[in-house]
Amino acid sequence: MKLIFLDIDGVLNSWEERRNDHFLPDCVARLNQIVFATGAEVVLSSSWRNLVHEGHMSLFGFDLLLRTHGFRGKLVGITRQEPEDEREDRFWQIADYVRELEGLESYCILDDDPRAFGGRPGVQTDGNGLSDSDVLLAISILGRKAPVQPDSFVEHLADVLPDTQASELGPLAE
């Protein structure tokens, strides 16, 4: 299993352009490139996770929000909340999440805040969203996935496009 710990502000949007209230399509496309190249799944580590923790949205709802902005990967979890009375660097929450997992092959933190890493593997964006060089670095940290064999192509499509029914694949499914 490979995981991306995803921050939103400064990664999928830009502080500089004051566009931190929505997702930039180029940045979402770059996140998709990382997901497709590595097979990694996504864990939300952003402060946006509090929408789920505080009951304003479910994990499914947040996944839907990402999908409406072009995300084609799989959101599988969120990191825990900060302790109520203190400000905590994000890497502690990520460390706790990783500690609970079995079978983790690699992970990469995508964040614009240098305090999010704590010496852990990741890519610090410049606050203007994911860049092409950020994508290459994240892929090198996570490692590329094995190439798809022709006989498993339909199964691969089902993984990449989970909402697609085999019947919708037409001649490929036969």
N, C-alpha and C positions, 0 to 999 in steps of 0.2 A: 504494500500500500504506500502511496505517495500523497503527501498533503501540501497544500498551499494555505498558509495562514494569511488571510486577506484583510488589509485595512482598506477603507473606501476613500476617505478624503485625502487627496494628494496622490492617490494611486489610480482610481477610476475616474477622478475628476481633478480639477486644477485649482489650487489656492490662488495662484497669480491672476487668473482670469476671473476670479470671484464667481466661479461656476461650481462651487462646492455643494450645490443643492440638487445636482443631477449627475448622471453618468455620461462621460464623453464616449461616443461610439468608437473612436480609434483606440481608446484605452481598453474598452471591453473587448474589442477585436484582438488586442495584444494579449489580454488574459486568456482568451480562447486559444490563441496560438500556443501558449504555455501548456494549457490543459491538453490540447490535442497532441502535442509533441511528446508529452511525458506520461499521459494517462493519470495525472494527479487529480485528486478531488479537493474541494475547497472547504475550509473551516473559516468562519467569520470571526476575526479577532478585533475588528473595528469597534469604536464606541457605538456604531450603529447596531451592534448586537443587543444593546439595551432595549431596543424596540421589542425584541423577543423576550428578554428577561423580565421586562416590566409589563408584559401581556398586551402590548399594543399591536403585535403581529406575531404570527407563528413562524417557525422555521420554514414551513412550506410557503407561507406568505412572502417571506423574504426571498426565497428561491424564485418565486413567481415574479417578484419585483425585479430581480436580476435578469430573469428571462425576458421580461418585457423590454429590457434595454439591450438585448442581444446576447446575453450570456448563454453558452451552450454546454457548460460543464455540469458538475454535480455538487451542490451545496450539501455537506454531510453533517455539519455541526457548528456550534459556536463555543467560544471560550467562556469561562465563568465570569461572573461579575467581580468588580473590585470590592474589597472590603468597604463597608459603608463609611467608616470614619477616616479613611486614608486614601491618598493617591498612590497608586501602585504602577510601576512600569509594566508594560504589556507583556514583556518576556516571561514574567512569573506566571501569568495566566496560560501562556503558550506552553511553558515547561510543565505545568500541572496537566494540561491536556495530553501532551506527548507521553508523560509518565504513565498514564492510564491505558495506553494503547499496546496491543501486541501485533506484531507483523508489520511495523512501520519500516519501510525501506529507506525513505528519505523524506525530508520536508524542507520548505523554503518559506520564509517570512517575506511578504511584500508590504512595505510600510514606508512612509516618508519621515517618520520620527526615529532618530537614532537611538532613543531609549527603548525601542521595541525589540531590540535584538539580543542584548546581553551576551554577546559572543556566540550566538546561535546563527545557523546559516540563513542568509536572506539577501534581499536586494532593497537598498534604500533608494527610493525615487527622489527626484529633486523637488517634489511637491506639485509638479505640473502634470502628473499622470505617468503611467507606464510608457517608457520609450522603447524603441527597437533594441537598444543595447541592454536595457533592463530585461527584455524577453530572452535574449541570448544568455545572459548571466543566470537567470532563473532556470532555464532549461539545462544549463551545465551543472547547476547545483542538484537538481532533481534527477537528471539522467533521462535520456530518451527511452521511450517504451519500445518493446520488441516490434519488429515489422509485422504487419497483418499477413497471414497466409491466405492465399486465394480461396481455399475451401472454407475458411471461417469469415469470409467477407461480410456475409449477411448478418452473422452474429456480431461482428464489429460494428456494423451500421446500427444494429439494435442498441448497442452500448452507447454509441455516440449520439444517436437520436432516439432517446428512450420513449418518446411519445409516438414513434412510428410503428405501426403494425406491419408484420411481415407481408400481409396482403397489399399494403401500400407501396411495397418495393417493386411490385410488378415482376418482370422477368428475372430479376436478381434473386427472388425468393424461390424460384422453381428449381 
